[in-house]
């Protein structure tokens, strides 16, 4: 007596189950590898940012290097250009390089150079804590620019988040050590120029239909070229023999840290989301503030704690609302 042939549907279900069992470990392994790489990108971004801030603060303690802000920016742009160029080539191929119109890039590169130089000056003339919290003010400034110049509406909840940021920064910086009128003025100019740059760069990415690394690979070399014409008029040539060797090593490492920072930012946004990047930014702020205040011998008061909670909480809420 012959047995009946198996039903076609049963065979397909059995095959599907077999394939699922075979692919299960491979899929799980692939998922774990992706999580490990994502975590490594975030850790790399946080570490490079924190290291860069304190390397720069160390470098600017040297009076000669403190008067070489433009050359310092050129060094960071050059390192970023080299790392991005390598990242765009085989075997990495992280993005496809695109050449953009040179003349159209000049105004954007001017703002790019301006926000970096002002940011370095803010760090040079302020305490680390004041510098870092003043940077948070870029967020409400960007929102205001988008509202007045781009017609973007702002909800009541968004206004509340931005007000929380402003109140937090004001509370924490009241009577902050290591801050002068000149330093505060530079910090204000830095976050205003940065806000204009961030709004403009978003528009340019849309106009050119390019990604962040594609745009930055065009910006960085052009910025070096533009600053090369300006540096001789503002920077002073240092006597290298009077600069300590550890400071020169810190100068070299800061260029690498700046390049790694830019590259890790693109990896985070490309692999995850801008919201993840913003959360990572808030973690960096907490680390930098804590270490900065400890190194300055400043005691954390209740008012400081409340200010940090309001500033970081408002920035996090704004990031979430902006992703909707």
C-alpha angles and dihedrals in degrees: 000000000000122000119240117253115258117264114262093230091053091052092051092049091049092050091048091051091049092050091047091052091048095046095041098084092040092050091046091049091049091050092050091049090052092050091049092050091047091050090047091052092051092046090048091051094048094045095047092049095049092044092048094052094052094040089054092047089051092047093050091056085076106087094214095052091043087066093051100072096137095049088046090055090048090055092053092046091050093051091047091050092052095047093046092047090052091046091055093053133076132311091025101040092174091160141356113256116233127192113225129197108284098216093049090053096054098080092046091047090052091058090043091056091041096055093047095048093046090047091053091046090051089054091046095051100035138054116265091249095053092044093052097046092045088057089061088064087072088079098062090039091056090049092052092048091050090049097049101034104027100033095236113160121233120212124220091251090053091051089051091051092050091047088053090054093051094046092048094051092046093050095047096045098047104120092353114178120244096027126122133179090258092048093048091048091052090048091052091048089048097055093042093052090043090053092051089048094050093050092045095046091054090054093047092051088054093045095048094036092227137132126246096262092047090054094044092050086060095041101049100057092042090050090054089052094049094047092048088070093049103041097075091059098050109023126073121223107246127223099238092197089067094050114092116245093237090057091051089050089050089051091054093045092049090062091053091046091051091051093047090048093054093045094048091051090058092046092052095048092042096048099034127004144288088255091060088050091052092050089050088050091056091051088052090050092054092048094047094046093048095047092041094054093044091051090048092049092239118154117226108240129196089255091053091049092050090048093052092048092050094045097045093038091051092046092050093048091048090051091053093047092048091056093058 
